[in-house]
Amino acid sequence: MCRKPVIEWIDIPAGTFIISTVKEAGRDENELQYKVTVNAFKMSKYEITFERYDHFCEADGREFSI
C-alpha cells in the first residue's frame, strides 16, 4: 500500500455575505438578494487534481473516481 498524500490545509473563517445575482448577465434587476452564513472550514491550499485524488483513493483503499 502506498503512503497517503500530504495535503496542506488553510483555514477559511466563518462569515456572512449577501448573495446578489443582479449584476450577472441575463439577470433581472428585481431579483432578491439574501444573506448567507457559513461556518469555518478547512480547504486544500492547492487544487486537487484527478491524479492526486486517485493516489489518495489508492492509499486509503477507496474506489477510484470514474
PDBQT receptor file of N, H, CA, C and O in Angstrom, charges set to zero:
ATOM      1  N   MET A   1       0.843  -1.190   0.000  1.00  0.00    +0.000 N 
ATOM      2  CA  MET A   1       0.000   0.000   0.000  1.00  0.00    +0.000 C 
ATOM      3  C   MET A   1       0.883   1.246   0.000  1.00  0.00    +0.000 C 
ATOM      4  O   MET A   1       1.899   1.275   0.694  1.00  0.00    +0.000 OA
ATOM      5  N   CYS A   2       0.517   2.263  -0.757  1.00  0.00    +0.000 N 
ATOM      6  H   CYS A   2      -0.308   2.239  -1.321  1.00  0.00    +0.000 HD
ATOM      7  CA  CYS A   2       1.324   3.477  -0.839  1.00  0.00    +0.000 C 
ATOM      8  C   CYS A   2       0.988   4.438   0.303  1.00  0.00    +0.000 C 
ATOM      9  O   CYS A   2      -0.037   4.312   0.973  1.00  0.00    +0.000 OA
ATOM     10  N   ARG A   3       1.884   5.396   0.495  1.00  0.00    +0.000 N 
ATOM     11  H   ARG A   3       2.717   5.498  -0.049  1.00  0.00    +0.000 HD
ATOM     12  CA  ARG A   3       1.678   6.407   1.533  1.00  0.00    +0.000 C 
ATOM     13  C   ARG A   3       0.567   7.368   1.135  1.00  0.00    +0.000 C 
ATOM     14  O   ARG A   3       0.406   7.696  -0.040  1.00  0.00    +0.000 OA
ATOM     15  N   LYS A   4      -0.199   7.818   2.132  1.00  0.00    +0.000 N 
ATOM     16  H   LYS A   4      -0.068   7.552   3.087  1.00  0.00    +0.000 HD
ATOM     17  CA  LYS A   4      -1.233   8.816   1.873  1.00  0.00    +0.000 C 
ATOM     18  C   LYS A   4      -0.567  10.131   1.480  1.00  0.00    +0.000 C 
ATOM     19  O   LYS A   4       0.446  10.514   2.067  1.00  0.00    +0.000 OA
ATOM     20  N   PRO A   5      -1.127  10.820   0.496  1.00  0.00    +0.000 N 
ATOM     21  CA  PRO A   5      -0.545  12.107   0.101  1.00  0.00    +0.000 C 
ATOM     22  C   PRO A   5      -0.713  13.143   1.208  1.00  0.00    +0.000 C 
ATOM     23  O   PRO A   5      -1.687  13.114   1.960  1.00  0.00    +0.000 OA
ATOM     24  N   VAL A   6       0.231  14.041   1.293  1.00  0.00    +0.000 N 
ATOM     25  H   VAL A   6       1.022  14.065   0.682  1.00  0.00    +0.000 HD
ATOM     26  CA  VAL A   6       0.172  15.121   2.273  1.00  0.00    +0.000 C 
ATOM     27  C   VAL A   6      -0.542  16.303   1.624  1.00  0.00    +0.000 C 
ATOM     28  O   VAL A   6      -0.201  16.720   0.517  1.00  0.00    +0.000 OA
ATOM     29  N   ILE A   7      -1.527  16.829   2.322  1.00  0.00    +0.000 N 
ATOM     30  H   ILE A   7      -1.804  16.491   3.221  1.00  0.00    +0.000 HD
ATOM     31  CA  ILE A   7      -2.278  17.973   1.821  1.00  0.00    +0.000 C 
ATOM     32  C   ILE A   7      -2.057  19.139   2.767  1.00  0.00    +0.000 C 
ATOM     33  O   ILE A   7      -2.199  18.999   3.982  1.00  0.00    +0.000 OA
ATOM     34  N   GLU A   8      -1.709  20.289   2.207  1.00  0.00    +0.000 N 
ATOM     35  H   GLU A   8      -1.594  20.403   1.220  1.00  0.00    +0.000 HD
ATOM     36  CA  GLU A   8      -1.532  21.499   3.010  1.00  0.00    +0.000 C 
ATOM     37  C   GLU A   8      -2.886  22.189   3.105  1.00  0.00    +0.000 C 
ATOM     38  O   GLU A   8      -3.484  22.544   2.089  1.00  0.00    +0.000 OA
ATOM     39  N   TRP A   9      -3.369  22.379   4.344  1.00  0.00    +0.000 N 
ATOM     40  H   TRP A   9      -2.883  22.090   5.170  1.00  0.00    +0.000 HD
ATOM     41  CA  TRP A   9      -4.695  22.944   4.571  1.00  0.00    +0.000 C 
ATOM     42  C   TRP A   9      -4.597  24.405   4.939  1.00  0.00    +0.000 C 
ATOM     43  O   TRP A   9      -3.614  24.844   5.535  1.00  0.00    +0.000 OA
ATOM     44  N   ILE A  10      -5.628  25.161   4.578  1.00  0.00    +0.000 N 
ATOM     45  H   ILE A  10      -6.427  24.804   4.093  1.00  0.00    +0.000 HD
ATOM     46  CA  ILE A  10      -5.760  26.536   5.037  1.00  0.00    +0.000 C 
ATOM     47  C   ILE A  10      -7.117  26.676   5.719  1.00  0.00    +0.000 C 
ATOM     48  O   ILE A  10      -8.069  25.970   5.385  1.00  0.00    +0.000 OA
ATOM     49  N   ASP A  11      -7.191  27.591   6.673  1.00  0.00    +0.000 N 
ATOM     50  H   ASP A  11      -6.417  28.164   6.944  1.00  0.00    +0.000 HD
ATOM     51  CA  ASP A  11      -8.438  27.838   7.392  1.00  0.00    +0.000 C 
ATOM     52  C   ASP A  11      -9.262  28.881   6.649  1.00  0.00    +0.000 C 
ATOM     53  O   ASP A  11      -8.758  29.948   6.298  1.00  0.00    +0.000 OA
ATOM     54  N   ILE A  12     -10.510  28.572   6.415  1.00  0.00    +0.000 N 
ATOM     55  H   ILE A  12     -10.919  27.705   6.699  1.00  0.00    +0.000 HD
ATOM     56  CA  ILE A  12     -11.463  29.520   5.844  1.00  0.00    +0.000 C 
ATOM     57  C   ILE A  12     -12.357  29.966   7.002  1.00  0.00    +0.000 C 
ATOM     58  O   ILE A  12     -13.069  29.145   7.581  1.00  0.00    +0.000 OA
ATOM     59  N   PRO A  13     -12.329  31.253   7.344  1.00  0.00    +0.000 N 
ATOM     60  CA  PRO A  13     -13.093  31.696   8.514  1.00  0.00    +0.000 C 
ATOM     61  C   PRO A  13     -14.605  31.714   8.251  1.00  0.00    +0.000 C 
ATOM     62  O   PRO A  13     -15.058  31.807   7.110  1.00  0.00    +0.000 OA
ATOM     63  N   ALA A  14     -15.351  31.625   9.325  1.00  0.00    +0.000 N 
ATOM     64  H   ALA A  14     -14.983  31.550  10.251  1.00  0.00    +0.000 HD
ATOM     65  CA  ALA A  14     -16.808  31.766   9.236  1.00  0.00    +0.000 C 
ATOM     66  C   ALA A  14     -17.125  33.180   8.784  1.00  0.00    +0.000 C 
ATOM     67  O   ALA A  14     -16.330  34.099   8.979  1.00  0.00    +0.000 OA
ATOM     68  N   GLY A  15     -18.279  33.344   8.187  1.00  0.00    +0.000 N 
ATOM     69  H   GLY A  15     -18.925  32.597   8.029  1.00  0.00    +0.000 HD
ATOM     70  CA  GLY A  15     -18.652  34.686   7.763  1.00  0.00    +0.000 C 
ATOM     71  C   GLY A  15     -20.053  34.748   7.203  1.00  0.00    +0.000 C 
ATOM     72  O   GLY A  15     -20.710  33.727   7.000  1.00  0.00    +0.000 OA
ATOM     73  N   THR A  16     -20.489  35.944   6.964  1.00  0.00    +0.000 N 
ATOM     74  H   THR A  16     -19.956  36.774   7.129  1.00  0.00    +0.000 HD
ATOM     75  CA  THR A  16     -21.805  36.210   6.397  1.00  0.00    +0.000 C 
ATOM     76  C   THR A  16     -21.620  37.135   5.206  1.00  0.00    +0.000 C 
ATOM     77  O   THR A  16     -20.837  38.083   5.262  1.00  0.00    +0.000 OA
ATOM     78  N   PHE A  17     -22.339  36.859   4.135  1.00  0.00    +0.000 N 
ATOM     79  H   PHE A  17     -22.975  36.089   4.089  1.00  0.00    +0.000 HD
ATOM     80  CA  PHE A  17     -22.264  37.705   2.952  1.00  0.00    +0.000 C 
ATOM     81  C   PHE A  17     -23.616  37.729   2.254  1.00  0.00    +0.000 C 
ATOM     82  O   PHE A  17     -24.489  36.904   2.524  1.00  0.00    +0.000 OA
ATOM     83  N   ILE A  18     -23.765  38.672   1.369  1.00  0.00    +0.000 N 
ATOM     84  H   ILE A  18     -23.056  39.342   1.149  1.00  0.00    +0.000 HD
ATOM     85  CA  ILE A  18     -25.008  38.828   0.609  1.00  0.00    +0.000 C 
ATOM     86  C   ILE A  18     -24.801  38.206  -0.771  1.00  0.00    +0.000 C 
ATOM     87  O   ILE A  18     -23.852  38.543  -1.479  1.00  0.00    +0.000 OA
ATOM     88  N   ILE A  19     -25.694  37.303  -1.140  1.00  0.00    +0.000 N 
ATOM     89  H   ILE A  19     -26.465  37.029  -0.565  1.00  0.00    +0.000 HD
ATOM     90  CA  ILE A  19     -25.680  36.751  -2.493  1.00  0.00    +0.000 C 
ATOM     91  C   ILE A  19     -26.542  37.665  -3.341  1.00  0.00    +0.000 C 
ATOM     92  O   ILE A  19     -27.701  37.933  -3.023  1.00  0.00    +0.000 OA
ATOM     93  N   SER A  20     -25.956  38.130  -4.416  1.00  0.00    +0.000 N 
ATOM     94  H   SER A  20     -25.015  37.912  -4.675  1.00  0.00    +0.000 HD
ATOM     95  CA  SER A  20     -26.673  39.003  -5.330  1.00  0.00    +0.000 C 
ATOM     96  C   SER A  20     -26.353  38.587  -6.750  1.00  0.00    +0.000 C 
ATOM     97  O   SER A  20     -25.185  38.519  -7.132  1.00  0.00    +0.000 OA
ATOM     98  N   THR A  21     -27.364  38.314  -7.520  1.00  0.00    +0.000 N 
ATOM     99  H   THR A  21     -28.312  38.369  -7.209  1.00  0.00    +0.000 HD
ATOM    100  CA  THR A  21     -27.167  37.939  -8.912  1.00  0.00    +0.000 C 
ATOM    101  C   THR A  21     -27.508  39.076  -9.855  1.00  0.00    +0.000 C 
ATOM    102  O   THR A  21     -27.478  38.907 -11.074  1.00  0.00    +0.000 OA
ATOM    103  N   VAL A  22     -27.831  40.228  -9.298  1.00  0.00    +0.000 N 
ATOM    104  H   VAL A  22     -27.855  40.365  -8.308  1.00  0.00    +0.000 HD
ATOM    105  CA  VAL A  22     -28.307  41.350 -10.101  1.00  0.00    +0.000 C 
ATOM    106  C   VAL A  22     -27.295  41.752 -11.179  1.00  0.00    +0.000 C 
ATOM    107  O   VAL A  22     -27.696  42.120 -12.283  1.00  0.00    +0.000 OA
ATOM    108  N   LYS A  23     -26.010  41.690 -10.884  1.00  0.00    +0.000 N 
ATOM    109  H   LYS A  23     -25.685  41.391  -9.987  1.00  0.00    +0.000 HD
ATOM    110  CA  LYS A  23     -25.001  42.149 -11.848  1.00  0.00    +0.000 C 
ATOM    111  C   LYS A  23     -24.584  41.070 -12.836  1.00  0.00    +0.000 C 
ATOM    112  O   LYS A  23     -23.787  41.349 -13.731  1.00  0.00    +0.000 OA
ATOM    113  N   GLU A  24     -25.094  39.841 -12.706  1.00  0.00    +0.000 N 
ATOM    114  H   GLU A  24     -25.742  39.614 -11.979  1.00  0.00    +0.000 HD
ATOM    115  CA  GLU A  24     -24.770  38.792 -13.666  1.00  0.00    +0.000 C 
ATOM    116  C   GLU A  24     -25.533  39.022 -14.964  1.00  0.00    +0.000 C 
ATOM    117  O   GLU A  24     -26.665  39.506 -14.952  1.00  0.00    +0.000 OA
ATOM    118  N   ALA A  25     -24.919  38.680 -16.057  1.00  0.00    +0.000 N 
ATOM    119  H   ALA A  25     -24.000  38.287 -16.067  1.00  0.00    +0.000 HD
ATOM    120  CA  ALA A  25     -25.567  38.841 -17.363  1.00  0.00    +0.000 C 
ATOM    121  C   ALA A  25     -26.849  38.013 -17.410  1.00  0.00    +0.000 C 
ATOM    122  O   ALA A  25     -26.874  36.870 -16.954  1.00  0.00    +0.000 OA
ATOM    123  N   GLY A  26     -27.899  38.590 -17.956  1.00  0.00    +0.000 N 
ATOM    124  H   GLY A  26     -27.878  39.519 -18.326  1.00  0.00    +0.000 HD
ATOM    125  CA  GLY A  26     -29.154  37.878 -18.120  1.00  0.00    +0.000 C 
ATOM    126  C   GLY A  26     -30.043  37.853 -16.894  1.00  0.00    +0.000 C 
ATOM    127  O   GLY A  26     -31.074  37.180 -16.902  1.00  0.00    +0.000 OA
ATOM    128  N   ARG A  27     -29.674  38.570 -15.832  1.00  0.00    +0.000 N 
ATOM    129  H   ARG A  27     -28.837  39.117 -15.825  1.00  0.00    +0.000 HD
ATOM    130  CA  ARG A  27     -30.486  38.601 -14.612  1.00  0.00    +0.000 C 
ATOM    131  C   ARG A  27     -31.388  39.823 -14.595  1.00  0.00    +0.000 C 
ATOM    132  O   ARG A  27     -31.067  40.855 -15.185  1.00  0.00    +0.000 OA
ATOM    133  N   ASP A  28     -32.517  39.697 -13.914  1.00  0.00    +0.000 N 
ATOM    134  H   ASP A  28     -32.777  38.859 -13.434  1.00  0.00    +0.000 HD
ATOM    135  CA  ASP A  28     -33.437  40.816 -13.762  1.00  0.00    +0.000 C 
ATOM    136  C   ASP A  28     -33.030  41.661 -12.561  1.00  0.00    +0.000 C 
ATOM    137  O   ASP A  28     -32.516  41.139 -11.571  1.00  0.00    +0.000 OA
ATOM    138  N   GLU A  29     -33.261  42.955 -12.652  1.00  0.00    +0.000 N 
ATOM    139  H   GLU A  29     -33.678  43.378 -13.455  1.00  0.00    +0.000 HD
ATOM    140  CA  GLU A  29     -32.899  43.853 -11.548  1.00  0.00    +0.000 C 
ATOM    141  C   GLU A  29     -33.776  43.653 -10.323  1.00  0.00    +0.000 C 
ATOM    142  O   GLU A  29     -33.402  44.089  -9.234  1.00  0.00    +0.000 OA
ATOM    143  N   ASN A  30     -34.938  43.004 -10.464  1.00  0.00    +0.000 N 
ATOM    144  H   ASN A  30     -35.242  42.650 -11.348  1.00  0.00    +0.000 HD
ATOM    145  CA  ASN A  30     -35.829  42.831  -9.318  1.00  0.00    +0.000 C 
ATOM    146  C   ASN A  30     -35.604  41.507  -8.579  1.00  0.00    +0.000 C 
ATOM    147  O   ASN A  30     -36.389  41.155  -7.698  1.00  0.00    +0.000 OA
ATOM    148  N   GLU A  31     -34.541  40.768  -8.925  1.00  0.00    +0.000 N 
ATOM    149  H   GLU A  31     -33.903  41.053  -9.640  1.00  0.00    +0.000 HD
ATOM    150  CA  GLU A  31     -34.272  39.516  -8.219  1.00  0.00    +0.000 C 
ATOM    151  C   GLU A  31     -33.814  39.813  -6.792  1.00  0.00    +0.000 C 
ATOM    152  O   GLU A  31     -33.148  40.815  -6.529  1.00  0.00    +0.000 OA
ATOM    153  N   LEU A  32     -34.184  38.927  -5.892  1.00  0.00    +0.000 N 
ATOM    154  H   LEU A  32     -34.724  38.113  -6.106  1.00  0.00    +0.000 HD
ATOM    155  CA  LEU A  32     -33.890  39.133  -4.478  1.00  0.00    +0.000 C 
ATOM    156  C   LEU A  32     -32.426  38.891  -4.151  1.00  0.00    +0.000 C 
ATOM    157  O   LEU A  32     -31.759  38.057  -4.762  1.00  0.00    +0.000 OA
ATOM    158  N   GLN A  33     -31.952  39.638  -3.178  1.00  0.00    +0.000 N 
ATOM    159  H   GLN A  33     -32.494  40.316  -2.681  1.00  0.00    +0.000 HD
ATOM    160  CA  GLN A  33     -30.654  39.395  -2.575  1.00  0.00    +0.000 C 
ATOM    161  C   GLN A  33     -30.937  38.735  -1.230  1.00  0.00    +0.000 C 
ATOM    162  O   GLN A  33     -31.958  39.011  -0.600  1.00  0.00    +0.000 OA
ATOM    163  N   TYR A  34     -30.035  37.866  -0.794  1.00  0.00    +0.000 N 
ATOM    164  H   TYR A  34     -29.206  37.641  -1.306  1.00  0.00    +0.000 HD
ATOM    165  CA  TYR A  34     -30.256  37.258   0.512  1.00  0.00    +0.000 C 
ATOM    166  C   TYR A  34     -28.936  36.989   1.210  1.00  0.00    +0.000 C 
ATOM    167  O   TYR A  34     -27.889  36.838   0.582  1.00  0.00    +0.000 OA
ATOM    168  N   LYS A  35     -29.022  36.936   2.530  1.00  0.00    +0.000 N 
ATOM    169  H   LYS A  35     -29.873  37.059   3.040  1.00  0.00    +0.000 HD
ATOM    170  CA  LYS A  35     -27.851  36.760   3.380  1.00  0.00    +0.000 C 
ATOM    171  C   LYS A  35     -27.547  35.274   3.563  1.00  0.00    +0.000 C 
ATOM    172  O   LYS A  35     -28.451  34.466   3.780  1.00  0.00    +0.000 OA
ATOM    173  N   VAL A  36     -26.257  34.924   3.471  1.00  0.00    +0.000 N 
ATOM    174  H   VAL A  36     -25.523  35.580   3.294  1.00  0.00    +0.000 HD
ATOM    175  CA  VAL A  36     -25.795  33.549   3.669  1.00  0.00    +0.000 C 
ATOM    176  C   VAL A  36     -24.722  33.574   4.748  1.00  0.00    +0.000 C 
ATOM    177  O   VAL A  36     -23.834  34.426   4.731  1.00  0.00    +0.000 OA
ATOM    178  N   THR A  37     -24.807  32.640   5.682  1.00  0.00    +0.000 N 
ATOM    179  H   THR A  37     -25.528  31.947   5.696  1.00  0.00    +0.000 HD
ATOM    180  CA  THR A  37     -23.807  32.497   6.730  1.00  0.00    +0.000 C 
ATOM    181  C   THR A  37     -23.203  31.108   6.635  1.00  0.00    +0.000 C 
ATOM    182  O   THR A  37     -23.925  30.115   6.549  1.00  0.00    +0.000 OA
ATOM    183  N   VAL A  38     -21.864  31.037   6.649  1.00  0.00    +0.000 N 
ATOM    184  H   VAL A  38     -21.278  31.844   6.718  1.00  0.00    +0.000 HD
ATOM    185  CA  VAL A  38     -21.167  29.751   6.593  1.00  0.00    +0.000 C 
ATOM    186  C   VAL A  38     -20.291  29.592   7.827  1.00  0.00    +0.000 C 
ATOM    187  O   VAL A  38     -19.751  30.566   8.350  1.00  0.00    +0.000 OA
ATOM    188  N   ASN A  39     -20.158  28.361   8.280  1.00  0.00    +0.000 N 
ATOM    189  H   ASN A  39     -20.597  27.569   7.855  1.00  0.00    +0.000 HD
ATOM    190  CA  ASN A  39     -19.259  28.029   9.381  1.00  0.00    +0.000 C 
ATOM    191  C   ASN A  39     -17.822  27.990   8.866  1.00  0.00    +0.000 C 
ATOM    192  O   ASN A  39     -17.588  27.858   7.665  1.00  0.00    +0.000 OA
ATOM    193  N   ALA A  40     -16.876  28.105   9.770  1.00  0.00    +0.000 N 
ATOM    194  H   ALA A  40     -17.065  28.213  10.746  1.00  0.00    +0.000 HD
ATOM    195  CA  ALA A  40     -15.466  27.979   9.409  1.00  0.00    +0.000 C 
ATOM    196  C   ALA A  40     -15.207  26.565   8.892  1.00  0.00    +0.000 C 
ATOM    197  O   ALA A  40     -15.848  25.608   9.327  1.00  0.00    +0.000 OA
ATOM    198  N   PHE A  41     -14.258  26.446   7.957  1.00  0.00    +0.000 N 
ATOM    199  H   PHE A  41     -13.738  27.224   7.604  1.00  0.00    +0.000 HD
ATOM    200  CA  PHE A  41     -13.882  25.127   7.445  1.00  0.00    +0.000 C 
ATOM    201  C   PHE A  41     -12.456  25.166   6.929  1.00  0.00    +0.000 C 
ATOM    202  O   PHE A  41     -11.859  26.236   6.817  1.00  0.00    +0.000 OA
ATOM    203  N   LYS A  42     -11.918  24.015   6.617  1.00  0.00    +0.000 N 
ATOM    204  H   LYS A  42     -12.404  23.145   6.708  1.00  0.00    +0.000 HD
ATOM    205  CA  LYS A  42     -10.576  23.908   6.054  1.00  0.00    +0.000 C 
ATOM    206  C   LYS A  42     -10.693  23.518   4.589  1.00  0.00    +0.000 C 
ATOM    207  O   LYS A  42     -11.623  22.822   4.182  1.00  0.00    +0.000 OA
ATOM    208  N   MET A  43      -9.716  23.990   3.800  1.00  0.00    +0.000 N 
ATOM    209  H   MET A  43      -8.961  24.556   4.131  1.00  0.00    +0.000 HD
ATOM    210  CA  MET A  43      -9.699  23.710   2.371  1.00  0.00    +0.000 C 
ATOM    211  C   MET A  43      -8.247  23.477   1.949  1.00  0.00    +0.000 C 
ATOM    212  O   MET A  43      -7.328  24.084   2.499  1.00  0.00    +0.000 OA
ATOM    213  N   SER A  44      -8.054  22.612   0.992  1.00  0.00    +0.000 N 
ATOM    214  H   SER A  44      -8.800  22.118   0.546  1.00  0.00    +0.000 HD
ATOM    215  CA  SER A  44      -6.715  22.398   0.470  1.00  0.00    +0.000 C 
ATOM    216  C   SER A  44      -6.161  23.706  -0.083  1.00  0.00    +0.000 C 
ATOM    217  O   SER A  44      -6.859  24.442  -0.781  1.00  0.00    +0.000 OA
ATOM    218  N   LYS A  45      -4.913  23.982   0.231  1.00  0.00    +0.000 N 
ATOM    219  H   LYS A  45      -4.346  23.383   0.798  1.00  0.00    +0.000 HD
ATOM    220  CA  LYS A  45      -4.281  25.206  -0.266  1.00  0.00    +0.000 C 
ATOM    221  C   LYS A  45      -4.103  25.149  -1.780  1.00  0.00    +0.000 C 
ATOM    222  O   LYS A  45      -4.079  26.180  -2.452  1.00  0.00    +0.000 OA
ATOM    223  N   TYR A  46      -3.979  23.930  -2.308  1.00  0.00    +0.000 N 
ATOM    224  H   TYR A  46      -3.998  23.093  -1.762  1.00  0.00    +0.000 HD
ATOM    225  CA  TYR A  46      -3.748  23.758  -3.737  1.00  0.00    +0.000 C 
ATOM    226  C   TYR A  46      -4.852  22.913  -4.360  1.00  0.00    +0.000 C 
ATOM    227  O   TYR A  46      -5.527  22.145  -3.674  1.00  0.00    +0.000 OA
ATOM    228  N   GLU A  47      -5.020  23.063  -5.643  1.00  0.00    +0.000 N 
ATOM    229  H   GLU A  47      -4.472  23.687  -6.201  1.00  0.00    +0.000 HD
ATOM    230  CA  GLU A  47      -6.006  22.301  -6.404  1.00  0.00    +0.000 C 
ATOM    231  C   GLU A  47      -5.781  20.805  -6.221  1.00  0.00    +0.000 C 
ATOM    232  O   GLU A  47      -4.644  20.333  -6.223  1.00  0.00    +0.000 OA
ATOM    233  N   ILE A  48      -6.869  20.069  -6.065  1.00  0.00    +0.000 N 
ATOM    234  H   ILE A  48      -7.793  20.453  -6.064  1.00  0.00    +0.000 HD
ATOM    235  CA  ILE A  48      -6.782  18.610  -6.004  1.00  0.00    +0.000 C 
ATOM    236  C   ILE A  48      -7.044  18.096  -7.418  1.00  0.00    +0.000 C 
ATOM    237  O   ILE A  48      -8.157  18.205  -7.933  1.00  0.00    +0.000 OA
ATOM    238  N   THR A  49      -6.024  17.543  -8.027  1.00  0.00    +0.000 N 
ATOM    239  H   THR A  49      -5.120  17.454  -7.608  1.00  0.00    +0.000 HD
ATOM    240  CA  THR A  49      -6.151  17.024  -9.384  1.00  0.00    +0.000 C 
ATOM    241  C   THR A  49      -6.724  15.616  -9.334  1.00  0.00    +0.000 C 
ATOM    242  O   THR A  49      -6.740  14.988  -8.275  1.00  0.00    +0.000 OA
ATOM    243  N   PHE A  50      -7.190  15.119 -10.466  1.00  0.00    +0.000 N 
ATOM    244  H   PHE A  50      -7.177  15.628 -11.326  1.00  0.00    +0.000 HD
ATOM    245  CA  PHE A  50      -7.665  13.734 -10.534  1.00  0.00    +0.000 C 
ATOM    246  C   PHE A  50      -6.543  12.773 -10.168  1.00  0.00    +0.000 C 
ATOM    247  O   PHE A  50      -6.781  11.766  -9.501  1.00  0.00    +0.000 OA
ATOM    248  N   GLU A  51      -5.324  13.076 -10.598  1.00  0.00    +0.000 N 
ATOM    249  H   GLU A  51      -5.130  13.894 -11.139  1.00  0.00    +0.000 HD
ATOM    250  CA  GLU A  51      -4.185  12.213 -10.281  1.00  0.00    +0.000 C 
ATOM    251  C   GLU A  51      -3.966  12.137  -8.764  1.00  0.00    +0.000 C 
ATOM    252  O   GLU A  51      -3.760  11.052  -8.218  1.00  0.00    +0.000 OA
ATOM    253  N   ARG A  52      -4.009  13.282  -8.091  1.00  0.00    +0.000 N 
ATOM    254  H   ARG A  52      -4.176  14.163  -8.534  1.00  0.00    +0.000 HD
ATOM    255  CA  ARG A  52      -3.847  13.295  -6.623  1.00  0.00    +0.000 C 
ATOM    256  C   ARG A  52      -4.983  12.570  -5.933  1.00  0.00    +0.000 C 
ATOM    257  O   ARG A  52      -4.764  11.831  -4.973  1.00  0.00    +0.000 OA
ATOM    258  N   TYR A  53      -6.207  12.780  -6.421  1.00  0.00    +0.000 N 
ATOM    259  H   TYR A  53      -6.386  13.380  -7.200  1.00  0.00    +0.000 HD
ATOM    260  CA  TYR A  53      -7.362  12.117  -5.819  1.00  0.00    +0.000 C 
ATOM    261  C   TYR A  53      -7.261  10.600  -5.989  1.00  0.00    +0.000 C 
ATOM    262  O   TYR A  53      -7.542   9.850  -5.054  1.00  0.00    +0.000 OA
ATOM    263  N   ASP A  54      -6.863  10.152  -7.171  1.00  0.00    +0.000 N 
ATOM    264  H   ASP A  54      -6.635  10.761  -7.930  1.00  0.00    +0.000 HD
ATOM    265  CA  ASP A  54      -6.693   8.716  -7.399  1.00  0.00    +0.000 C 
ATOM    266  C   ASP A  54      -5.600   8.149  -6.493  1.00  0.00    +0.000 C 
ATOM    267  O   ASP A  54      -5.727   7.033  -5.990  1.00  0.00    +0.000 OA
ATOM    268  N   HIS A  55      -4.533   8.912  -6.285  1.00  0.00    +0.000 N 
ATOM    269  H   HIS A  55      -4.430   9.819  -6.694  1.00  0.00    +0.000 HD
ATOM    270  CA  HIS A  55      -3.465   8.480  -5.379  1.00  0.00    +0.000 C 
ATOM    271  C   HIS A  55      -4.010   8.342  -3.952  1.00  0.00    +0.000 C 
ATOM    272  O   HIS A  55      -3.691   7.383  -3.250  1.00  0.00    +0.000 OA
ATOM    273  N   PHE A  56      -4.835   9.309  -3.532  1.00  0.00    +0.000 N 
ATOM    274  H   PHE A  56      -5.094  10.088  -4.103  1.00  0.00    +0.000 HD
ATOM    275  CA  PHE A  56      -5.468   9.240  -2.217  1.00  0.00    +0.000 C 
ATOM    276  C   PHE A  56      -6.345   7.995  -2.104  1.00  0.00    +0.000 C 
ATOM    277  O   PHE A  56      -6.289   7.277  -1.105  1.00  0.00    +0.000 OA
ATOM    278  N   CYS A  57      -7.155   7.743  -3.134  1.00  0.00    +0.000 N 
ATOM    279  H   CYS A  57      -7.200   8.326  -3.945  1.00  0.00    +0.000 HD
ATOM    280  CA  CYS A  57      -8.042   6.568  -3.118  1.00  0.00    +0.000 C 
ATOM    281  C   CYS A  57      -7.231   5.284  -2.977  1.00  0.00    +0.000 C 
ATOM    282  O   CYS A  57      -7.593   4.391  -2.211  1.00  0.00    +0.000 OA
ATOM    283  N   GLU A  58      -6.134   5.200  -3.721  1.00  0.00    +0.000 N 
ATOM    284  H   GLU A  58      -5.840   5.925  -4.344  1.00  0.00    +0.000 HD
ATOM    285  CA  GLU A  58      -5.282   4.011  -3.659  1.00  0.00    +0.000 C 
ATOM    286  C   GLU A  58      -4.688   3.852  -2.256  1.00  0.00    +0.000 C 
ATOM    287  O   GLU A  58      -4.675   2.751  -1.705  1.00  0.00    +0.000 OA
ATOM    288  N   ALA A  59      -4.204   4.944  -1.686  1.00  0.00    +0.000 N 
ATOM    289  H   ALA A  59      -4.214   5.839  -2.133  1.00  0.00    +0.000 HD
ATOM    290  CA  ALA A  59      -3.581   4.887  -0.369  1.00  0.00    +0.000 C 
ATOM    291  C   ALA A  59      -4.575   4.584   0.735  1.00  0.00    +0.000 C 
ATOM    292  O   ALA A  59      -4.222   3.985   1.750  1.00  0.00    +0.000 OA
ATOM    293  N   ASP A  60      -5.836   5.004   0.535  1.00  0.00    +0.000 N 
ATOM    294  H   ASP A  60      -6.123   5.491  -0.289  1.00  0.00    +0.000 HD
ATOM    295  CA  ASP A  60      -6.866   4.844   1.561  1.00  0.00    +0.000 C 
ATOM    296  C   ASP A  60      -7.758   3.620   1.334  1.00  0.00    +0.000 C 
ATOM    297  O   ASP A  60      -8.640   3.330   2.141  1.00  0.00    +0.000 OA
ATOM    298  N   GLY A  61      -7.520   2.901   0.221  1.00  0.00    +0.000 N 
ATOM    299  H   GLY A  61      -6.803   3.137  -0.436  1.00  0.00    +0.000 HD
ATOM    300  CA  GLY A  61      -8.319   1.723  -0.075  1.00  0.00    +0.000 C 
ATOM    301  C   GLY A  61      -9.720   2.033  -0.563  1.00  0.00    +0.000 C 
ATOM    302  O   GLY A  61     -10.617   1.198  -0.444  1.00  0.00    +0.000 OA
ATOM    303  N   ARG A  62      -9.920   3.229  -1.113  1.00  0.00    +0.000 N 
ATOM    304  H   ARG A  62      -9.191   3.907  -1.210  1.00  0.00    +0.000 HD
ATOM    305  CA  ARG A  62     -11.244   3.625  -1.618  1.00  0.00    +0.000 C 
ATOM    306  C   ARG A  62     -11.344   3.298  -3.109  1.00  0.00    +0.000 C 
ATOM    307  O   ARG A  62     -10.343   3.052  -3.782  1.00  0.00    +0.000 OA
ATOM    308  N   GLU A  63     -12.594   3.303  -3.603  1.00  0.00    +0.000 N 
ATOM    309  H   GLU A  63     -13.407   3.503  -3.056  1.00  0.00    +0.000 HD
ATOM    310  CA  GLU A  63     -12.809   3.113  -5.036  1.00  0.00    +0.000 C 
ATOM    311  C   GLU A  63     -12.366   4.370  -5.777  1.00  0.00    +0.000 C 
ATOM    312  O   GLU A  63     -12.516   5.486  -5.279  1.00  0.00    +0.000 OA
ATOM    313  N   PHE A  64     -11.828   4.174  -6.955  1.00  0.00    +0.000 N 
ATOM    314  H   PHE A  64     -11.707   3.268  -7.359  1.00  0.00    +0.000 HD
ATOM    315  CA  PHE A  64     -11.369   5.292  -7.783  1.00  0.00    +0.000 C 
ATOM    316  C   PHE A  64     -12.574   6.008  -8.385  1.00  0.00    +0.000 C 
ATOM    317  O   PHE A  64     -13.636   5.417  -8.579  1.00  0.00    +0.000 OA
ATOM    318  N   SER A  65     -12.383   7.299  -8.674  1.00  0.00    +0.000 N 
ATOM    319  H   SER A  65     -11.521   7.779  -8.516  1.00  0.00    +0.000 HD
ATOM    320  CA  SER A  65     -13.430   8.056  -9.348  1.00  0.00    +0.000 C 
ATOM    321  C   SER A  65     -13.533   7.601 -10.793  1.00  0.00    +0.000 C 
ATOM    322  O   SER A  65     -12.598   7.024 -11.348  1.00  0.00    +0.000 OA
ATOM    323  N   ILE A  66     -14.667   7.867 -11.383  1.00  0.00    +0.000 N 
ATOM    324  H   ILE A  66     -15.427   8.336 -10.932  1.00  0.00    +0.000 HD
ATOM    325  CA  ILE A  66     -14.878   7.451 -12.767  1.00  0.00    +0.000 C 
ATOM    326  C   ILE A  66     -14.540   8.582 -13.705  1.00  0.00    +0.000 C 
ATOM    327  O   ILE A  66     -14.653   8.430 -14.921  1.00  0.00    +0.000 OA
TER     328      ILE A  66
